[in-house]
Amino acid sequence: MSKSKSIVSIVKYEKEKDSVRKAVELAKGFEKLDSKARVFIKPNLVYWNRHCDFPKWGMLTTSSVMEEILILLKEHGVNDITIGEGIVTESPKDIETSKDAFEKLGYNIFKERYGVKVYDIFQRPFEKVELAEGVSAKMNADMLHADFLIDVPVLKTHAQCVVSLGLKNLKGLINIPSRKKFHGDDPNFTLHYNVSQLANKAPPGLTIIDGIYTLERGPTFDGKAHRSDIIVASTNMLSADFVGSSLLGIDPIAVPHLVQAAKDRNRPIDLSDIEVKGESIEDLAVPHGWDFIYKNNNTLPLAYAKAGIGGISYPKYDETICTYCSFYNGVLLTAIRAAWKGEDFDNVEILTGKIMEPSKGKNKTILLGQCQYNKHKDHPNINELIAIDGCPPKAESVQNALRQAGIKAPSYIFKNIEKAPLIYMQKYQGKPEFEEQFYQIT
């Protein structure tokens, strides 16, 4: 007897046309959902900023899709509904950022209108789980004890993981030490391998990929968003991810964590065991770039090399750099570009992550993050060590390190660092297809 194919639905999103309902119905998404089930919903709210506006398109799950899901659940008779997310903040003690996000995205209205619980998972209990041999993590207990998980990622690319869809979205349910550990330097337990194991202890459920907006070179606001109007749904998370990746123009075989997850489940990766309902992948797939291009033996971003910036080596980030240092990676690059006045810097090298090694012959070596500092503080190749230590580092440390290296970046970059994302709004000005109302509930 042949194994039945998993169903993945693809629906073109239209406002007020029940697009999410169509996708869920085509995928038979609620066929095995008991009305008495405890349902946990995981949106993708990877980032929030309460100090300034920033581009949410293609980065955050739309509130419009979230509300459509809640309406369907209530119609199905489900009353025990929890929405949970772990937004990364600079300080673990910061509870204001998640409060601001839930307020402005309309989640507090969801509480009143639909009787749902809305949790910042960092204020909730975690439980240690063995995801696979050698891979453990502390995961949100509310999700682990739910009967049904609705995973609502955005249809987007990821500069480290290639795509960030259903599987990757679950990383937002583990605690900060586990997230850092996922970016470890053990070649047997890479970020890709660890991400591939994230769904192993999750309850059954439904993955709904929000592709109203899609994102190139994600996962955050410095990527390029597109209005794509796509909804994908499946009760099989991996199948949803295969189709989602294909819609981004990326063959799943090019996504290491999807390849590993397929191997673990003895599944083909060519979509041959998937039945697509609704729209076709071929009609809607559009190539989305995911990688940032570097030149000079991967020691300088393409734009910097083209601009002739010299006297500095800034090797390309790898999968061992975690979320915190990734943010400051962007700050450093911005500062270097602003400091460049046409003359070479003083033969400076900047290292990130956990596996980069100092080169011989550099005058100054900047080590970003506690991991780099611990690894190389006594390295013989380093002539002058400049540390940006701390986990996470502080903006002041970044500014001081650049100054010590002779890189005179404008002070406004650091004084207004909390408002830095505002500048990325400029590229969407005058483009009416980018609507804030998808992230608002009235």
C-alpha positions in Angstrom: 0.0 0.0 0.0 1.5 3.3 -1.1 2.0 6.1 1.4 -0.5 8.9 1.0 0.8 12.3 0.0 0.8 15.2 2.4 -1.4 18.1 1.2 -0.1 21.6 0.9 -2.4 24.4 -0.2 -1.4 27.6 -1.9 -3.9 30.5 -2.1 -3.6 34.0 -3.5 -4.3 36.4 -0.7 -7.1 38.9 -1.3 -8.4 41.3 1.4 -11.7 40.4 2.9 -11.9 37.3 0.8 -11.3 34.6 3.4 -8.0 33.6 1.9 -6.7 32.0 5.1 -10.0 30.1 5.4 -9.6 28.8 1.8 -6.0 27.7 2.5 -6.9 25.9 5.7 -9.9 24.2 4.2 -7.9 23.0 1.1 -5.2 21.6 3.4 -7.8 20.0 5.7 -6.1 21.9 8.4 -8.7 21.4 11.2 -9.8 17.9 10.3 -8.1 16.4 13.4 -8.5 19.4 15.7 -10.8 18.7 18.6 -12.8 21.7 19.8 -11.6 21.0 23.4 -7.9 21.1 22.3 -5.4 23.4 23.9 -4.1 25.4 20.9 -0.8 27.3 20.8 -0.1 29.8 18.0 3.5 30.8 17.2 3.7 33.9 15.0 7.1 35.3 13.8 7.8 38.5 15.7 11.6 38.2 15.4 12.2 41.8 16.3 10.4 44.9 17.7 11.5 48.4 18.3 9.5 50.7 20.6 11.6 53.7 19.9 11.0 54.2 16.2 9.1 53.0 13.2 10.7 50.2 11.1 9.8 48.1 8.1 7.6 45.1 9.3 6.8 43.9 5.8 8.2 40.4 5.1 9.7 40.3 8.6 6.8 39.9 10.9 3.6 37.8 10.7 0.8 40.1 9.8 -1.9 40.7 12.3 -4.5 40.3 9.6 -3.5 36.7 9.1 -3.4 36.1 12.8 -7.0 37.4 13.2 -8.3 35.3 10.4 -6.8 32.2 12.2 -8.5 33.2 15.5 -11.8 33.6 13.8 -11.5 30.1 12.3 -10.6 28.6 15.6 -13.6 30.2 17.4 -15.9 29.0 14.6 -14.5 25.5 15.2 -15.5 25.8 18.9 -11.9 26.1 20.3 -11.7 28.2 23.4 -8.3 27.4 24.9 -6.0 29.5 22.7 -2.5 30.8 23.5 -0.3 33.0 21.4 3.3 32.9 22.4 6.5 34.6 21.1 10.0 35.4 22.4 11.1 38.7 20.9 14.9 39.2 21.2 15.8 42.3 23.2 19.2 43.7 24.3 18.4 43.0 28.0 16.7 39.8 29.3 15.0 42.1 31.9 13.3 44.1 29.1 9.6 43.4 29.4 8.5 46.7 27.8 9.4 45.8 24.2 7.1 42.8 24.1 4.3 44.7 25.8 4.7 47.5 23.2 4.7 44.9 20.3 1.5 43.1 21.6 -0.2 46.5 22.0 0.6 48.0 18.6 0.1 44.8 16.7 -3.4 44.4 18.1 -2.7 41.3 20.2 -4.3 43.0 23.3 -7.5 43.4 21.2 -7.2 39.7 20.4 -7.3 39.0 24.1 -10.5 41.0 24.5 -12.2 40.0 21.3 -11.4 36.3 21.3 -10.5 35.4 24.9 -7.0 34.3 24.0 -3.9 34.3 26.2 -0.9 36.3 24.8 2.5 35.5 26.3 6.0 36.8 26.2 7.6 33.4 26.5 10.5 34.8 28.5 8.0 35.5 31.3 6.8 31.8 31.1 8.3 28.5 32.2 10.8 26.6 30.0 11.4 22.8 30.0 14.5 21.1 28.9 13.9 18.6 26.1 16.2 16.3 24.2 15.4 17.2 20.6 17.8 14.5 19.2 20.9 12.7 20.4 23.3 15.4 21.4 20.8 18.3 20.9 18.9 19.6 23.9 17.1 22.9 24.4 14.9 24.6 26.9 11.6 25.2 25.2 8.5 27.0 26.1 6.3 24.8 28.3 3.0 26.2 27.0 3.8 24.9 23.5 5.1 21.6 24.7 1.9 20.9 26.7 -0.5 22.1 24.0 -2.5 19.6 21.9 -2.3 21.5 18.7 0.4 23.9 17.4 -0.4 26.5 14.7 3.0 27.7 13.4 2.6 31.0 11.5 6.0 32.0 9.9 6.6 34.6 7.2 7.6 33.6 3.7 11.2 34.8 3.9 14.8 34.1 3.3 17.5 34.0 6.0 21.1 35.0 5.6 22.4 32.0 7.6 19.7 29.3 7.2 18.8 30.2 3.6 15.0 30.2 4.5 13.1 30.9 7.7 9.8 29.1 7.6 8.0 26.7 9.8 10.9 24.8 11.3 13.1 27.8 11.8 10.2 29.8 13.4 10.2 27.4 16.3 13.6 28.7 17.4 11.7 31.6 18.8 10.3 29.2 21.5 13.7 28.3 23.1 15.4 30.3 25.8 18.4 32.6 25.1 21.1 30.3 26.3 19.7 27.6 24.0 19.6 30.0 21.1 23.2 30.9 21.6 24.1 27.2 21.9 22.4 26.6 18.5 25.0 28.8 17.0 27.8 26.6 18.4 31.2 25.7 16.8 30.8 21.9 16.9 30.8 20.7 13.3 28.5 17.7 14.2 25.9 20.0 15.6 25.7 23.0 13.3 23.0 25.7 13.3 21.5 23.8 10.3 21.4 20.5 12.1 20.0 22.0 15.3 17.3 23.9 13.5 16.3 20.6 11.6 15.5 19.1 15.0 13.2 21.8 16.4 9.9 20.2 15.6 10.7 16.8 17.1 8.9 17.5 20.4 6.2 19.7 19.1 2.5 18.6 19.2 0.7 17.9 15.9 -0.8 20.9 14.2 -0.9 23.2 11.2 1.6 25.4 9.5 0.3 28.6 7.8 2.9 30.6 6.0 2.1 34.3 5.7 3.4 35.4 2.3 1.4 38.6 2.0 4.8 40.1 2.0 8.0 38.1 1.3 11.6 39.0 2.1 14.9 38.8 0.3 18.1 38.7 2.3 16.2 38.3 5.5 15.4 37.8 8.3 15.1 41.4 9.4 14.4 44.9 8.3 17.6 45.3 6.3 16.3 42.9 3.7 14.2 43.7 0.7 10.4 43.1 1.0 8.0 42.3 -1.8 4.2 42.3 -2.0 3.5 38.7 -2.9 0.0 37.9 -1.6 0.5 34.2 -0.9 -0.8 32.0 1.8 0.5 28.4 2.3 -1.0 25.8 4.6 -0.3 22.2 5.6 -0.7 19.9 8.5 2.8 18.7 7.7 5.4 21.4 8.7 8.2 20.0 6.5 6.0 19.8 3.4 4.9 23.4 4.0 8.6 24.4 4.2 9.4 22.6 1.0 6.7 24.4 -0.8 7.5 27.7 0.9 11.2 27.4 -0.1 10.2 26.6 -3.7 7.9 29.7 -3.8 11.0 31.8 -2.9 12.7 30.3 -5.9 15.0 28.2 -3.7 15.2 24.5 -4.3 14.8 22.8 -0.9 17.9 20.7 -1.6 19.8 24.0 -1.2 18.5 24.4 2.4 20.6 22.3 4.7 18.1 22.1 7.6 15.4 21.0 5.2 17.7 18.4 3.7 18.5 17.1 7.2 14.9 17.0 8.3 13.9 15.1 5.2 16.7 12.6 5.8 15.6 12.1 9.4 12.1 11.3 8.2 13.2 9.2 5.2 11.4 11.6 2.8 12.3 12.7 -0.7 13.2 16.4 -1.1 11.9 16.7 -4.7 8.2 17.3 -3.5 7.2 14.0 -5.1 5.3 13.0 -1.9 3.4 16.3 -1.7 0.0 17.1 -3.3 -0.3 20.8 -4.0 -3.8 22.2 -4.0 -5.0 25.6 -5.1 -2.4 27.7 -7.0 0.7 26.1 -8.6 4.2 26.7 -7.4 5.3 27.4 -11.0 2.8 30.2 -11.4 3.8 32.0 -8.2 7.5 31.3 -7.6 9.8 34.3 -7.7 13.5 34.1 -7.1 14.5 35.7 -3.8 18.2 36.3 -3.0 19.2 35.1 0.5 23.0 35.6 0.6 25.0 38.8 1.1 27.8 38.9 -1.5 31.4 39.4 -0.3 34.5 40.1 -2.3 38.3 40.0 -1.7 38.3 36.4 -0.6 35.2 36.9 1.5 36.8 39.7 3.5 34.6 42.7 2.5 31.0 43.1 1.4 30.6 43.7 -2.3 29.4 47.3 -2.0 32.4 48.1 0.2 34.9 46.5 -2.2 33.3 48.4 -5.1 33.6 51.7 -3.1 37.3 51.0 -2.8 37.3 50.8 1.0 40.8 49.4 2.0 43.0 48.8 4.9 40.4 46.6 6.6 39.5 42.9 6.5 36.0 42.0 7.7 35.5 38.3 7.0 31.9 37.3 6.1 29.7 36.2 9.0 29.2 32.5 9.4 26.5 30.4 11.1 28.2 30.6 14.5 27.4 34.3 15.0 24.3 34.5 17.1 21.5 37.1 17.0 23.0 39.6 19.4 26.3 39.9 17.7 24.5 39.9 14.3 22.9 43.2 15.2 26.3 44.8 16.1 27.7 43.3 12.9 25.4 45.6 11.0 26.2 48.5 13.3 30.0 48.0 12.6 29.5 47.8 8.9 27.4 51.0 8.9 30.0 52.8 11.0 32.9 51.7 8.8 31.1 53.0 5.7 30.4 56.3 7.3 34.0 56.6 8.5 35.5 56.0 5.1 37.0 59.2 3.7 39.0 57.7 0.8 42.2 56.7 2.7 43.0 53.2 3.8 42.3 52.2 7.4 45.3 51.0 9.5 45.3 47.3 8.4 42.5 46.3 10.7 40.8 42.9 11.0 37.4 42.4 12.5 36.4 38.9 13.6 33.0 37.6 14.6 31.3 34.3 15.6 33.1 31.4 17.2 35.4 29.9 14.5 37.2 32.7 12.8 40.9 32.8 13.3 43.2 35.9 13.5 45.4 36.5 10.4 49.1 37.2 10.6 50.4 40.6 9.8 47.4 42.7 10.9 48.1 45.9 12.9 44.9 45.8 14.9 42.4 43.0 15.5 38.9 43.7 16.7 37.2 40.8 18.4 33.4 41.2 18.4 31.6 39.4 21.2 32.5 37.4 24.3 33.0 34.2 22.3 35.7 35.7 20.0 37.4 37.4 23.0 37.5 34.2 25.1 38.9 32.2 22.1 41.6 34.6 21.0 42.6 36.9 23.8 46.1 35.4 23.9 46.4 34.6 20.2 50.0 35.0 18.9 48.9 36.4 15.6 47.4 39.4 17.2 49.6 42.5 17.4 47.1 44.8 19.0 43.9 43.3 20.4 40.8 45.5 20.6 38.0 43.7 22.4 34.3 44.3 22.1 33.4 41.8 24.8 30.2 41.2 26.7 27.3 39.0 25.8 25.6 40.9 24.4 28.2 43.7 23.7 27.3 47.3 24.4 27.1 50.0 21.7 29.6 52.1 23.7 32.1 49.3 23.5 31.7 49.1 19.7 32.2 52.9 19.4 35.3 52.8 21.6 36.8 49.8 19.7 36.4 51.6 16.4 38.0 54.7 17.8 40.9 52.7 19.2 41.4 51.2 15.7 41.5 54.6 14.1 38.1 54.3 12.5 36.4 57.6 13.2 32.7 56.9 12.8 30.2 59.6 13.4 28.9 59.6 17.0 25.3 59.9 15.9 25.3 56.3 14.8 25.8 55.2 18.4 23.8 58.0 20.1 20.7 57.1 18.2 21.3 53.4 17.8 17.8 52.5 19.1 16.4 54.5 16.2 18.7 53.2 13.5 16.0 51.0 11.8 14.0 54.1 10.9 16.4 54.7 8.0 15.2 51.5 6.3 11.7 53.0 6.0 12.9 55.2 3.2 13.1 52.5 0.5 9.3 51.9 0.9 8.2 55.5 0.7 5.9 56.2 -2.2 5.1 52.5 -2.6 1.4 52.1 -1.7 1.6 48.2 -1.8 3.4 48.4 1.5 0.5 48.9 4.0 0.8 49.3 7.7 -2.8 48.2 8.2 -1.8 44.6 7.9 -0.1 45.0 11.2 -3.0 46.8 12.9 -6.2 45.6 14.4 -9.2 47.9 14.7 
